[in-house]
């Protein structure tokens, strides 16, 4: 049986993982086994933290809206304000509401006070 040389295929696979690990420090960017392990770990962390980032931003927007509602002097809470917006069919998402609350508090008070 003839000898099979796998140099090109294996080298291409290793080069791909090394390119993904260029910014890692020490042996994590040099040695093949630890490079592949650290690349898999980095990809898993990136996937997990994309969901966390969405969660954190939503929490931030809710906190900003709640703070704006309380500074205006409306006597009810964030959840009641959102419920009133849905009842009046003002379908603004939390990101837009928080941006309005930061940039133009008068406009936000008009939106929330309208009944």
N, C-alpha and C positions, 0 to 999 in steps of 0.2 A: 504494500500500500504506500502511496506517495505521501510525502510529508506535507502537512498543511501549515502554512505560515499565517498566523492571525494578527500579525503586527499592525497592519493598517486599520483594521476594524477596532481592535482593542485600543490602539493609540487615539483614534478618533473619539471613542467613548470617554477615555480618560481626559482628553483635551477639553471636551465639552463640560465635564464636571469641574475641571480646573478653571475654566473661564468663568464659571458661575461663582467660584470661590476666590476670585482675585483679591477682594478686599479683606479677606479673613487674615488673622495674624498667626505667625509662627507656622507650625506644622499643619495647621488646618488649611493652609493654602498650598502646601508643598507635597505632602504625602497622599497617595491615592486613596487609601482606605479612610483616613480621617477626613479627607476632602469630601468624599461621597457622603460620609455620615453627617458632616456639618452642613452640607448642601441640603440634604433631606430634612435636617432639623430646622434650617432657616426657612425652607419652603413651608413646612408645617406651621411654624410660628407666624409667617406672613399670612397664611390662610386663616389661622385662628384670630389674629389681630385685626384683620379686615372686618370681621363681625363685631369685635370689641369696639373698633373705632366708630362704627355706625351707632352702637349702643351709647357710647360716651357722648357723641354729638347730640343724640336725641335727649339725653339727660341734661346736657348743657342748655339746649333750647328750652326745655320745660322749666328749668330753673330761672332762666332769664324772663320768660313769660310770667311766671309766678311772681317774681320780684317786681316786674312792671305793673302787674295787677294790684299788688299791695301798695306800691308807691302812689298810684293814681287815687287810691282811697275807696275803691270799690269794696263793698262789705263782704263779698264772697270769695271763694277760693278758686284756684286754677281749674279744678275739675268742673266746677259749676260754670265757669266762663267758657270752657271748651264745649260743654254741653249746650249752652245758649247759642254759641256760634253754629253748632250743628243743627239746632232747632230752626234757626233763621236761614239755614242753607248757605252760610258763608264758609265755603270750603277752602280755607287757607291752611296750608300745612304749618307745622310748628317752626320750621326753619324761616319761612317768610314772616310769620308772626313775631319771632324773636328779632329779626332784622328791623322790622317796623318799630318794635318796642325800643330798640337801641337808637335808631336814627331819628325817629319822629314820634315822640311820646304823645303829642296831641292827636295825631292820626290814630294811634293805637287806642287812646281813650275814646275817640269817636266810634271806632269799630266795636269796642267792648261795651260801651254804654248804650248803643242803639238797641232798642227793644221793639 
